[in-house]
Each structure stands twice: as structure tokens, then as C-alpha cells.
Amino acid sequence: MARILEKSWERAVGIRKYWIVLGAILGAIPAFVAVSASSSIMIPENIARAVEDPNRPAADKERDSARKPSEVLKFAGVKLGQTVVDFMPGHGYFTRLFSVAVGPKGKVYAFIPTEVAQFSKSPLPANGSTPDPKYPNVTALVASASDFATPTRVDLVWTSQNYHDLHDPFMGPVDMLKFDRAVFKALKPGGTFIVLDHSALPGSGVTATNTLHRIDADTVKKEVAAAGFIFAGESDLLSNPADPRTAKVFDPAIRGHTDQFIYKFRKPS
């Protein structure tokens, strides 16, 4: 009996030492990821820091539950040191996130088409300016959407809920093959083009862009592929099967909860 108790004690002590040693090892490893509050997806530390940025406006944070920035930026593959273009940034929701996520050694270009000036309540920032001193690595690029270009090759071009606008009369409309080729040219080999937009009914093409502010996802895929991009994946993070896709995206019944697709395209290396 004494020998049995002795062996049991040795096993218990051995297990305890194992966990102590394991804890010491894990405690010495830097925390590179965080767990998203809205899911169990492991979020890279640079993205978690961007979402938790204390300089973000309260209005931005209120939209987080619907826009899922942690998971969406992870899907886009935003990394420290990258150069990112936020095309048609609106009020800068994603621009501010990109600024922190790429870090001080990274760069963000907020490309603002001159065509949107008619809808702006304030003058557009000067081309080449830093619109917000809290985010000094952000530079405004102000030009016609048809003249899209960047000062340097970039890692990621992003457009959120605005690709459909390029087909509308107020934008020209834009020659989409020319635009997508300009994005292709701006990217480094292996660079990424993310298109996030409101989904229209399958087969509707671009017929709903100026009425419902939606676009057929398959149309986007075909247009971007025609410029030389490789389709690299999609995410259903913002999909909503309950959205009939027959109402304007501003309709109170669906606003903020539209069915949205997120497509990732890659420039061949």
C-alpha cells in the first residue's frame, strides 16, 4: 500500500511539474494573436490593436458589430509594414483601421475620387495632404476615378461598398476594364485587390447599381478577372440570406444588414 501511494504521489508531482514548465514556456512567448470578441477566430495582434484604437470615433465603434472589422481585415491579410489603398474611403472607417494595422512603417493612401465632391458637406482634402494628424501615415490621393494611380506599388487595394458606384452616371460612368487594369498596375506582384459590396440578385448584372446601390457578384468577378487578376477566394462574413436583395441598401428595413460579398483577387507573382 505504501508503495502504491508513493507512485501515485510521484505521478501527481510529475504532472504538476509538467504544467509548471509548460506555463513558463508559454508565458515567455509573445502574444501574436487575440481572440475576436464576436467569434472564436484568432485575430492577429496588429488588427486587434487597430480595432481597439482609442482614437477611433464612437460612430465607428458602433458600426463594428455589423461590419466585423477584425475578421474582415484578417481575411484581407492586412499586415504590419504594408502599403494599402482605401479607394472611396467615405468617412474613413476603414482608413483609420488600416493606418494602425499597418503600423508606423506602413503606408495608407486614401483615394478620393473628385466625382464625390458633389455629395460632400465639406471640401475634399488637398491631394497629397495628411487629412488627420492622429493618423500620420495616411495620405490623401484626390483625382478622378478614371485616373486611378498610386505614387508607388502597393500591397493591397481595398474598396468597400463602392465598386458598384463606378458604373453609375455620376461617376462617368467609369471604364471598368481601364479602372481594374489601373488597380492591377498599382499592385506589387502577388498583391491583393479586395472588393466588398452589396449583393444584387444573380443575373442582374449592373442594372441595380444606380437604383438599389447593389451589384451582381458574378459581374464583379468577371470584370476584375478580365484585367488579369486571379480569383483568390471569398468570405461570407457579411452575408445575410434573409436579405431579399430587392430593396435599396438605405431602406431602414435592411440598412446595415444587407447581403454583402467579399471577393479577394490576386495579381500573379
URURFEN-V416636 format. One record per residue. N is the residue number from 0. RES is the residue in three letters. SS is DSSP state (@ for helix, = for strand, . for the rest). NEAR is the number of other C-alpha atoms within 8 Angstrom. Layout:
n	res	ss	near
N	RES	SS	NEAR
N	RES	SS	NEAR
//
This chain:
n	res	ss	near
0	MET	.	4
1	ALA	@	5
2	ARG	@	6
3	ILE	@	7
4	LEU	@	8
5	GLU	@	8
6	LYS	@	8
7	SER	@	8
8	TRP	@	8
9	GLU	@	8
10	ARG	@	8
11	ALA	@	8
12	VAL	@	8
13	GLY	@	8
14	ILE	@	8
15	ARG	@	8
16	LYS	@	8
17	TYR	@	8
18	TRP	@	8
19	ILE	@	8
20	VAL	@	8
21	LEU	@	8
22	GLY	@	8
23	ALA	@	8
24	ILE	@	8
25	LEU	@	7
26	GLY	@	7
27	ALA	.	6
28	ILE	.	6
29	PRO	.	5
30	ALA	.	6
31	PHE	.	6
32	VAL	=	9
33	ALA	=	10
34	VAL	=	9
35	SER	.	12
36	ALA	.	5
37	SER	.	6
38	SER	.	6
39	SER	.	7
40	ILE	.	7
41	MET	=	8
42	ILE	=	13
43	PRO	=	10
44	GLU	@	10
45	ASN	@	12
46	ILE	@	15
47	ALA	@	13
48	ARG	@	10
49	ALA	@	13
50	VAL	@	9
51	GLU	.	6
52	ASP	.	8
53	PRO	.	4
54	ASN	.	5
55	ARG	.	8
56	PRO	.	6
57	ALA	@	6
58	ALA	@	6
59	ASP	@	9
60	LYS	@	8
61	GLU	@	7
62	ARG	.	8
63	ASP	@	9
64	SER	@	7
65	ALA	@	8
66	ARG	@	8
67	LYS	.	11
68	PRO	@	8
69	SER	@	11
70	GLU	@	11
71	VAL	@	10
72	LEU	@	10
73	LYS	@	11
74	PHE	@	7
75	ALA	@	9
76	GLY	.	6
77	VAL	.	12
78	LYS	.	8
79	LEU	.	10
80	GLY	.	10
81	GLN	.	13
82	THR	=	12
83	VAL	=	13
84	VAL	=	12
85	ASP	=	14
86	PHE	=	11
87	MET	.	11
88	PRO	.	14
89	GLY	.	5
90	HIS	.	4
91	GLY	.	7
92	TYR	@	9
93	PHE	@	8
94	THR	@	12
95	ARG	@	11
96	LEU	@	11
97	PHE	@	12
98	SER	@	16
99	VAL	@	14
100	ALA	@	13
101	VAL	@	16
102	GLY	.	11
103	PRO	.	9
104	LYS	.	8
105	GLY	.	12
106	LYS	=	15
107	VAL	=	14
108	TYR	=	13
109	ALA	=	14
110	PHE	=	13
111	ILE	=	14
112	PRO	=	11
113	THR	@	10
114	GLU	@	9
115	VAL	@	8
116	ALA	@	9
117	GLN	@	5
118	PHE	@	5
119	SER	.	8
120	LYS	.	4
121	SER	.	4
122	PRO	.	6
123	LEU	.	9
124	PRO	.	8
125	ALA	.	8
126	ASN	.	8
127	GLY	.	8
128	SER	.	9
129	THR	.	11
130	PRO	.	8
131	ASP	.	7
132	PRO	@	6
133	LYS	@	5
134	TYR	@	10
135	PRO	.	8
136	ASN	.	10
137	VAL	=	14
138	THR	=	13
139	ALA	=	15
140	LEU	=	13
141	VAL	=	13
142	ALA	=	11
143	SER	.	9
144	ALA	@	13
145	SER	@	8
146	ASP	@	7
147	PHE	.	10
148	ALA	.	7
149	THR	.	9
150	PRO	.	4
151	THR	.	5
152	ARG	.	9
153	VAL	=	14
154	ASP	=	12
155	LEU	=	14
156	VAL	=	14
157	TRP	=	11
158	THR	=	13
159	SER	=	11
160	GLN	.	9
161	ASN	.	10
162	TYR	@	11
163	HIS	@	13
164	ASP	@	10
165	LEU	@	12
166	HIS	@	14
167	ASP	.	12
168	PRO	@	7
169	PHE	@	6
170	MET	@	11
171	GLY	.	8
172	PRO	.	9
173	VAL	.	11
174	ASP	.	7
175	MET	@	9
176	LEU	@	10
177	LYS	@	8
178	PHE	@	13
179	ASP	@	11
180	ARG	@	10
181	ALA	@	10
182	VAL	@	12
183	PHE	@	11
184	LYS	@	8
185	ALA	@	11
186	LEU	=	15
187	LYS	=	10
188	PRO	=	7
189	GLY	=	10
190	GLY	=	13
191	THR	=	13
192	PHE	=	12
193	ILE	=	13
194	VAL	=	13
195	LEU	=	13
196	ASP	=	14
197	HIS	=	13
198	SER	=	13
199	ALA	.	12
200	LEU	.	9
201	PRO	.	8
202	GLY	.	6
203	SER	.	10
204	GLY	.	10
205	VAL	.	11
206	THR	.	8
207	ALA	.	12
208	THR	.	13
209	ASN	.	11
210	THR	.	8
211	LEU	.	10
212	HIS	.	12
213	ARG	.	16
214	ILE	=	18
215	ASP	.	14
216	ALA	@	10
217	ASP	@	9
218	THR	@	10
219	VAL	@	9
220	LYS	@	10
221	LYS	@	8
222	GLU	@	11
223	VAL	@	12
224	ALA	@	10
225	ALA	@	8
226	ALA	.	10
227	GLY	.	9
228	PHE	.	12
229	ILE	=	9
230	PHE	=	10
231	ALA	=	8
232	GLY	=	7
233	GLU	=	8
234	SER	=	9
235	ASP	.	8
236	LEU	.	8
237	LEU	.	13
238	SER	.	9
239	ASN	.	9
240	PRO	.	6
241	ALA	.	5
242	ASP	.	9
243	PRO	.	6
244	ARG	.	9
245	THR	.	7
246	ALA	.	8
247	LYS	.	9
248	VAL	.	12
249	PHE	.	6
250	ASP	.	8
251	PRO	.	5
252	ALA	.	4
253	ILE	.	11
254	ARG	.	9
255	GLY	.	6
256	HIS	.	8
257	THR	.	14
258	ASP	.	13
259	GLN	=	12
260	PHE	=	15
261	ILE	=	13
262	TYR	=	13
263	LYS	=	13
264	PHE	=	13
265	ARG	=	12
266	LYS	.	15
267	PRO	.	8
268	SER	.	5
//
